[in-house]
Amino acid sequence: MKRETGMAESLAGGAVGSNLAAVGGLTVLGVSTGIDPLVLVAALVGAVWSQTAAPPTQFVIRLVGIVGSSVLAVLAAPLAASVITGMPAVPDGVAHPMLAPTLALSIGYLGHRVIMPNVERLVIGLFGSMPGMRGRDDER
């Protein structure tokens, strides 16, 4: 017979452990590479927020989701902020320092569940026809 309380405790412990491991690893990455701390924290908050809405999974899968989404957001948010502020239709009051953390939060939230699967499908579609690569038309 399953104990419901034991199951909930193990899932909660796994979520907390993966969050702490991700925070530690991303802090070391941010300090060693000089990433803007505000953008890093916003990306991490978005990634953890995304994992709270996800179904319970294993520790490693949750950890990879948090770290992958955060790194994607940290790298893409400043670039996206520069592109957006450089557009002629954007008012001068929209400053790059205000926009980058907001974009990092959004990209961190959407990274693991939306952005990365679409990029994977794109790469499989592009490289699926190359010899030695498994594409959509290959038998499985």
N, C-alpha and C positions, 0 to 999 in steps of 0.2 A: 504494500500500500504506500502511495506517495504521500510525503508530508509537504503540504503547500507552503508552510512557513520556511522550511529548509530550502526549497527551490527559490523562493523570493530572496532569501538572504544571499544565496550563492550568486544570483544574477546581479543583485545590488553590489556585492563585493567585487564582482568582475568589472562592473561599470566604473566603480570608484578606482579600482586598481589601474584600469586602462587609461582613465583620465589623468591620474597622477603620473603614470609613466610617460604619457604624451607631453604633459606640462614640463616634466624634467628634461626630456630630450629636446623639446622645442626651445626651452630656455637656454640650454647649452648651445644650440644652433644659432639662436638670435644673438647671444653675447659674442660668440666667436666670429660671426660674419658681419656684425654691425647692422643688423636689420632693425628698422624703426620699432621700438617696443610697443607703441600704441597700435600699429598695424598688426604686429604679431599677436597681441592679446585679443584684438578684435577678430582675427582669423581663428584663433583657438576657441573663442567663445562661440563663434558661428559653427565650427566643426563639432564641438561638444553638444551644442543645442541640437544639431542635426541628429546626433547619435541618441539623444533622449527620445526622439520621435521614432527611431528605428526599432524593429523587433529585436528581442534579446538574441545576442550572438556570442560567439566565443571571444575570449580575451584578445587574441591576436587579430582577429578580423576587426574588432572594434578599435584596437590600437592603430592598425594600418589605416582605417577610415579616418580617424582623427588626425593622425600625422600627415597623411596624404592630402586631405582637404586643407589643412592649415598651411602646408608648404605651397600648395597650388595657389591659395589665396594670398600668401605673403609675396609670391613672385608676380602674380597677375594684377593685384590691386594697384600698385604704384604705376604700372604701365597703363592700365585702364584709366586711371585718374589723369595721367598726362594726356592721353588721347582725348578724353572728354573735355578737359579744360582747354585744349587746343582747338576745339571745334569753334567755328565762327558764330554759331547760334547760341552758344552757352554764355550767359551773362558774366561780366567781369567779377561779380561778387562771389562766384563759386570758386573757392580757393582749393588748391591741391591738397594742403594738409587736412582740410575738413573732409574731403571726398575719399581719400585713400582708406581710412579706417572703416568707413561705411561700406565701401566696396569689398574690403577684406572680410567683414562680417557676412555680407551676402554671398560672396564666393565660397567662404568657409562652410556656410550652411548648405549650399547647393553642390559643393564639390564632389562628395562621395556618391551621392544618390542620383545626381543629374548630369553633371559635367563629365566626369570620368567615364561612365558607361557610353556616352555619346562619342567621346574621343576614341574609345576602344572600337566601337562600331566603324568609325571613320577609318581608322588604321587598318582594320581587317578588310574593309572594302577596297582600300588603296593597294595594300600589299597582298591580298588574297590571290591575285593572278600570277604572282611570281613563283618560279619553280621552288619547291620545298616549303612553301608557305601554305597553311591550310586556310582556305577561304570559304565563302558561302556555298560554292558549288561542289566542294570536295565531299566525298562520302565519308561518313564518320563511323 
